[in-house]
Amino acid sequence: METKRLHEGEARFMDIIWDSEPVPSGKLVELCREKLGWKKSTTYTMIKRMSDKGLVKNENSVVTALVTREEVQAAESRGVVELTFAGSLPGFLVSFLGDKTISREEAEELKKMIDRYSE
């Protein structure tokens, strides 16, 4: 299953779940009220939406994530590279670095990563 990209509210909601899981739905309502200013109905709507997307499970009123934070971050990163840089990872890196320099150690680490992911 390919992880879907999240809207800002969805990402903030998932952060709360990842930080608290497994979390009883009543406790999740409290956390969303405190951290996001949401009403109870908004939280339950979001649980349903994220469940329909296959990202969370609400079983016996306990909510758990079905995807990891890292999976979502990877999907978001791929989406940015695809959308903004026409899929060009080198183009993304040039833009990201701008006029900054990186240390010799960082360069070596990047080279090792490139070698590890090369075909």
Backbone bond lengths (Angstrom), bond angles and torsions (degrees), N, CA, C in turn:
res aa  C-N    CA-C-N  psi(-1)  N-CA   C-N-CA  omega(-1)  CA-C   N-CA-C  phi
1 M - - - 1.453 - - 1.525 108.95 -
2 E 1.316 115.46 130.49 1.459 119.23 176.93 1.523 108.90 -84.49
3 T 1.326 116.27 130.31 1.455 120.96 -179.86 1.517 109.58 -70.98
4 K 1.305 115.68 132.42 1.462 121.75 178.82 1.526 109.60 -79.50
5 R 1.333 114.47 152.57 1.460 119.34 174.02 1.520 108.21 -76.42
6 L 1.316 115.99 150.98 1.458 121.50 -176.16 1.519 111.41 -109.31
7 H 1.325 115.10 146.96 1.461 120.68 169.89 1.524 107.37 -76.25
8 E 1.324 116.80 165.80 1.463 120.90 -175.54 1.533 112.52 -55.58
9 G 1.322 117.89 -47.65 1.461 121.06 -179.77 1.513 112.12 -62.97
10 E 1.326 115.90 -38.57 1.463 120.06 178.09 1.525 110.61 -65.43
11 A 1.325 116.59 -41.58 1.469 120.81 -179.88 1.525 111.02 -64.43
12 R 1.307 117.03 -41.91 1.470 120.55 178.78 1.525 110.52 -65.84
13 F 1.314 117.13 -38.74 1.464 122.60 176.77 1.533 110.19 -62.74
14 M 1.334 116.60 -46.45 1.461 120.43 179.82 1.528 111.04 -63.68
15 D 1.323 117.49 -36.73 1.472 119.81 177.01 1.524 110.63 -57.69
16 I 1.327 116.59 -42.22 1.462 120.19 179.31 1.525 109.90 -63.33
17 I 1.321 116.62 -43.16 1.472 119.65 179.38 1.523 110.39 -64.17
18 W 1.333 117.45 -48.45 1.469 120.00 -179.53 1.517 111.88 -58.85
19 D 1.317 116.93 -37.30 1.461 120.65 -178.70 1.527 112.99 -75.88
20 S 1.342 117.68 -17.04 1.465 120.35 -170.73 1.522 114.35 -124.50
21 E 1.310 118.15 -6.55 1.462 119.51 -170.53 1.515 113.78 -70.65
22 P 1.328 115.50 151.94 1.462 127.34 -8.33 1.529 109.51 -69.69
23 V 1.326 116.24 139.18 1.460 120.52 -174.80 1.531 110.10 -126.23
24 P 1.322 116.78 125.64 1.467 119.04 175.01 1.535 109.36 -59.37
25 S 1.319 116.55 142.70 1.462 120.04 -175.71 1.526 112.04 -59.75
26 G 1.327 118.35 -34.54 1.467 120.54 177.01 1.524 112.03 -63.74
27 K 1.323 116.27 -40.34 1.457 121.19 176.76 1.530 110.16 -67.27
28 L 1.331 116.97 -37.40 1.453 120.97 177.91 1.530 110.55 -63.18
29 V 1.320 117.01 -37.74 1.468 121.16 175.78 1.528 109.84 -59.60
30 E 1.339 116.47 -45.59 1.473 120.98 179.16 1.529 110.90 -61.79
31 L 1.323 116.46 -46.65 1.461 120.74 -178.70 1.529 111.58 -62.46
32 C 1.321 116.83 -41.12 1.466 120.22 179.57 1.529 111.54 -69.17
33 R 1.331 116.28 -32.83 1.465 118.85 176.10 1.527 109.62 -66.90
34 E 1.338 116.63 -44.83 1.465 121.70 -178.90 1.530 112.44 -66.85
35 K 1.327 116.60 -46.95 1.462 120.63 -170.75 1.530 114.06 -91.58
36 L 1.347 116.71 -26.72 1.458 119.43 -174.51 1.525 113.05 -120.18
37 G 1.335 115.99 -11.04 1.454 119.64 -178.11 1.520 113.22 74.22
38 W 1.323 116.85 22.60 1.462 121.57 -176.98 1.515 112.23 -84.04
39 K 1.326 114.91 152.63 1.462 122.26 171.65 1.524 108.33 -84.14
40 K 1.324 115.30 163.56 1.467 121.21 179.30 1.530 110.65 -55.26
41 S 1.331 116.81 -44.70 1.470 120.54 -177.39 1.530 111.46 -63.34
42 T 1.312 116.99 -35.63 1.466 120.74 179.21 1.524 110.16 -65.09
43 T 1.319 116.13 -42.94 1.464 119.79 -179.99 1.524 110.83 -63.96
44 Y 1.329 117.46 -44.62 1.463 119.93 179.84 1.533 111.73 -66.89
45 T 1.329 117.23 -34.58 1.466 120.55 174.99 1.521 109.74 -63.26
46 M 1.334 116.53 -41.88 1.461 120.42 -179.60 1.535 110.69 -68.55
47 I 1.320 118.21 -38.50 1.470 120.20 176.17 1.526 109.12 -57.95
48 K 1.315 116.81 -46.23 1.466 121.91 -179.49 1.530 110.22 -62.75
49 R 1.328 116.96 -47.55 1.469 120.98 -179.01 1.524 111.01 -59.76
50 M 1.326 116.03 -46.84 1.468 119.54 -177.14 1.536 110.82 -70.88
51 S 1.309 116.45 -30.36 1.461 120.83 174.98 1.529 110.08 -67.17
52 D 1.331 116.44 -44.15 1.470 120.95 177.89 1.520 111.71 -61.51
53 K 1.329 116.80 -31.59 1.469 121.35 178.07 1.531 112.21 -79.99
54 G 1.336 116.74 -7.29 1.461 120.32 -179.72 1.511 114.01 79.87
55 L 1.338 116.57 21.23 1.464 120.22 -177.16 1.520 113.31 -98.62
56 V 1.340 117.18 -25.51 1.460 121.16 177.37 1.514 109.56 -134.49
57 K 1.318 114.43 162.40 1.460 121.86 175.54 1.516 106.88 -125.52
58 N 1.328 116.52 133.78 1.464 122.38 175.99 1.520 106.55 -117.75
59 E 1.318 115.04 97.39 1.459 120.65 -176.35 1.519 109.24 -121.30
60 N 1.343 116.00 123.36 1.463 121.47 -177.16 1.523 110.93 55.31
61 S 1.317 116.30 39.30 1.472 124.03 178.98 1.525 113.48 62.42
62 V 1.321 116.41 27.01 1.464 122.01 174.68 1.528 107.37 -121.93
63 V 1.318 115.63 125.06 1.466 121.61 -175.15 1.528 109.78 -100.68
64 T 1.338 115.05 131.10 1.463 121.38 175.28 1.529 108.51 -135.24
65 A 1.308 116.02 153.18 1.460 121.67 178.34 1.521 109.66 -81.03
66 L 1.325 115.79 143.39 1.457 121.48 175.01 1.528 111.39 -102.65
67 V 1.320 116.44 -4.14 1.463 122.89 175.44 1.523 107.80 -130.81
68 T 1.306 115.81 153.06 1.458 119.62 179.44 1.527 110.38 -89.27
69 R 1.298 114.98 161.10 1.467 121.67 175.24 1.540 109.35 -57.61
70 E 1.325 116.12 -40.83 1.463 121.02 -178.41 1.531 111.70 -64.85
71 E 1.327 117.56 -37.26 1.464 120.31 177.64 1.526 111.03 -64.23
72 V 1.317 116.04 -41.65 1.462 120.40 179.52 1.526 110.36 -68.63
73 Q 1.331 117.06 -41.96 1.465 119.97 178.28 1.526 110.86 -61.65
74 A 1.321 117.08 -39.99 1.458 120.42 179.05 1.530 110.54 -64.10
75 A 1.330 117.05 -42.78 1.466 120.83 178.56 1.526 110.53 -63.51
76 E 1.322 116.60 -41.99 1.469 120.48 178.39 1.523 110.66 -62.39
77 S 1.319 116.97 -44.18 1.465 121.32 -179.54 1.516 110.91 -62.92
78 R 1.338 116.72 -45.40 1.466 119.81 178.29 1.529 110.54 -60.69
79 G 1.328 116.19 -39.92 1.459 120.40 179.75 1.520 112.43 -62.56
80 V 1.330 116.62 -41.85 1.468 120.59 179.01 1.526 110.07 -63.81
81 V 1.315 117.48 -45.23 1.463 121.05 -179.24 1.534 109.87 -63.68
82 E 1.329 116.89 -42.98 1.464 120.19 179.50 1.526 111.61 -64.41
83 L 1.320 116.36 -49.63 1.457 121.38 -173.99 1.524 113.29 -71.49
84 T 1.322 116.01 -45.64 1.455 120.32 -171.58 1.523 113.77 -91.67
85 F 1.322 117.14 -28.72 1.464 120.21 -173.99 1.530 112.64 -122.57
86 A 1.336 115.99 21.41 1.476 121.91 178.67 1.525 111.71 50.95
87 G 1.325 116.52 35.81 1.455 121.51 177.48 1.516 114.88 79.83
88 S 1.315 118.16 6.27 1.465 121.48 -176.24 1.532 110.43 -89.12
89 L 1.317 115.73 106.05 1.462 119.97 176.37 1.528 111.21 -65.26
90 P 1.345 119.42 -42.60 1.472 118.32 175.51 1.532 112.10 -59.20
91 G 1.323 117.13 -39.41 1.464 120.13 177.75 1.518 111.66 -62.03
92 F 1.322 116.07 -40.58 1.459 120.72 176.94 1.527 110.49 -62.29
93 L 1.332 117.14 -47.17 1.464 120.61 -177.57 1.529 112.09 -63.20
94 V 1.329 116.64 -40.56 1.466 119.87 178.52 1.524 109.45 -62.06
95 S 1.317 116.29 -45.32 1.463 120.24 179.65 1.528 111.25 -65.91
96 F 1.321 116.77 -41.78 1.455 121.80 -178.65 1.525 111.19 -63.23
97 L 1.314 116.15 -44.64 1.460 119.84 -178.22 1.525 112.38 -73.98
98 G 1.335 116.30 -33.54 1.466 118.92 -179.49 1.513 110.34 55.95
99 D 1.336 116.17 -125.63 1.461 119.61 -179.67 1.529 112.19 -99.44
100 K 1.340 116.60 11.72 1.469 120.11 178.78 1.521 110.27 -75.60
101 T 1.293 114.51 155.80 1.459 119.49 171.86 1.518 107.95 -111.15
102 I 1.323 115.10 157.89 1.466 119.21 176.84 1.517 108.33 -117.21
103 S 1.317 115.05 156.48 1.465 119.89 -178.99 1.532 109.78 -73.27
104 R 1.305 115.23 163.73 1.468 121.18 177.10 1.533 109.58 -59.13
105 E 1.325 116.63 -39.42 1.468 120.90 -179.94 1.531 110.80 -64.46
106 E 1.339 116.39 -42.36 1.463 119.64 178.70 1.527 110.59 -64.63
107 A 1.324 116.39 -39.93 1.463 120.59 178.70 1.523 110.54 -62.80
108 E 1.320 116.77 -43.11 1.471 121.00 178.58 1.529 110.71 -63.55
109 E 1.316 116.49 -41.30 1.463 120.42 178.58 1.531 110.68 -62.72
110 L 1.325 116.78 -42.28 1.463 120.55 177.37 1.533 111.17 -63.59
111 K 1.321 117.43 -41.05 1.466 121.30 178.69 1.527 110.17 -61.60
112 K 1.323 117.02 -42.48 1.467 120.59 179.15 1.526 110.71 -63.94
113 M 1.319 116.56 -40.18 1.469 120.13 178.80 1.524 110.42 -65.37
114 I 1.310 117.19 -41.60 1.463 121.03 178.94 1.526 109.61 -62.00
115 D 1.325 116.88 -44.62 1.468 120.80 178.65 1.531 110.77 -61.98
116 R 1.304 117.13 -40.20 1.467 121.74 -178.75 1.529 111.49 -66.13
117 Y 1.324 117.74 -33.95 1.463 121.10 -177.30 1.522 114.29 -99.74
118 S 1.335 117.95 0.57 1.460 120.59 179.56 1.530 110.34 -72.57
119 E 1.346 114.34 149.50 1.465 119.62 177.54 1.498 111.02 -73.65
